[in-house]
Amino acid sequence: MSKPENTFQELAGVPVHYDRAPSAGYGTRGIPYTFHCTEPFEATLHAAFEALWAACPLGTAEVITSAGAYVDKSGLHGAGRAFDIDGIFWPDKAFITNQYPSDRRFYLAVESVLRKHLGTVLNYKFDAAHQDHFHVSGRGEPGFVPGHESRVLYWQMALTHLFDRPVTVDGLTGPETNGASRALLRALDMAEDDEMSTAGALHRGLNRAWEDLLDAAAERGFRGVAGEAEQTPLQLLEALYATIADELDGQASRKAVESAVTTFAQHPDTDAWLDQFRDGP
């Protein structure tokens, strides 16, 4: 596909640098660069980052780093409608996407803002190729789609790490994820029980409430930016999930261990006890 004539060197007032050069590799602030993409997609990226600066307590960043936008290949990169986000640098924080295991809440807060503007966001859990960047593109409209693995993965990650309702993160909308989603919508007064009586009705309710849910997720994820408080049982439970994911990655026992922890966490007695540590609606 032909390279778009439209170019950009900054987004929402912040320089965008290339960080895959030999002299300025991944994890650094990179080097100034001229990126190509279509004008409408650039406008979408501008809006997404403007929203991020407004939502994040750190405010406007100093540098965004990227592996690229237009690339001479098939797909949306080749159409000039995709962009890879490697990192974002503020004066007092370097956010690098491959650090998701140690920075889950902030990572998901950033992703929550991006998802308000972009239909496709491929994240750390999507596959190994996306563990070092967000792939964002103009494919599809923002919203909850139960058949889209990347959206379901994000939602399961948000339920587990932001809304304190741990579920197995597998990209499938089964009874476990649906149950946690119903409980959350009920707690946030975003849906009544009769509006969530079937899986289809629940998924439509999630789609209707999607923007509000993304706002709530971002707000929760950014809360810890000012400083870390003593860990609550919910945060310890989150850390246990993280340890399982890191230590049992690729092992046959991982799913069974995660399911056992989830069964414990979702037991009515455990859930009632954990309620005292959950954020208010």
Stockholm file with secondary structure:
# STOCKHOLM 1.0

chainA/1-281         MSKPENTFQELAGVPVHYDRAPSAGYGTRGIPYTFHCTEPFEATLHAAFEALWAACPLGTAEVITSAGAYVDKSGLHGAGRAFDIDGIFWPDKAFITNQYPSDRRFYLAVESVLRKHLGTVLNYKFDAAHQDHFHVSGRGEPGFVPGHESRVLYWQMALTHLFDRPVTVDGLTGPETNGASRALLRALDMAEDDEMSTAGALHRGLNRAWEDLLDAAAERGFRGVAGEAEQTPLQLLEALYATIADELDGQASRKAVESAVTTFAQHPDTDAWLDQFRDGP
#=GR chainA/1-281 SS CCCCSCEESEETTEEEEECCBTTBCTTSCCEECCEECCHHHHHHHHHHHHHHHHHSTTCSCSEEEESBSCCSSSSTTTTTCEEEECEEEETTEEEEGGGGGGCHHHHHHHHHHHHTTCSEEECTTTCGGGTTCEEEESSSCSSCCTTCHHHHHHHHHHHHHTSSCCCCCSSCCCHHHHHHHHHHHHHTTSCCGGGSSSHHHHHHHHHHTHHHHHHHHHHHHHGGGGCCCCCCHHHHHHHHHHHHHHHSTTCTTHHHHHHHHHHHHHSHHHHHHHGGGSCCC
#=GC SS_cons         CCCCSCEESEETTEEEEECCBTTBCTTSCCEECCEECCHHHHHHHHHHHHHHHHHSTTCSCSEEEESBSCCSSSSTTTTTCEEEECEEEETTEEEEGGGGGGCHHHHHHHHHHHHTTCSEEECTTTCGGGTTCEEEESSSCSSCCTTCHHHHHHHHHHHHHTSSCCCCCSSCCCHHHHHHHHHHHHHTTSCCGGGSSSHHHHHHHHHHTHHHHHHHHHHHHHGGGGCCCCCCHHHHHHHHHHHHHHHSTTCTTHHHHHHHHHHHHHSHHHHHHHGGGSCCC
//
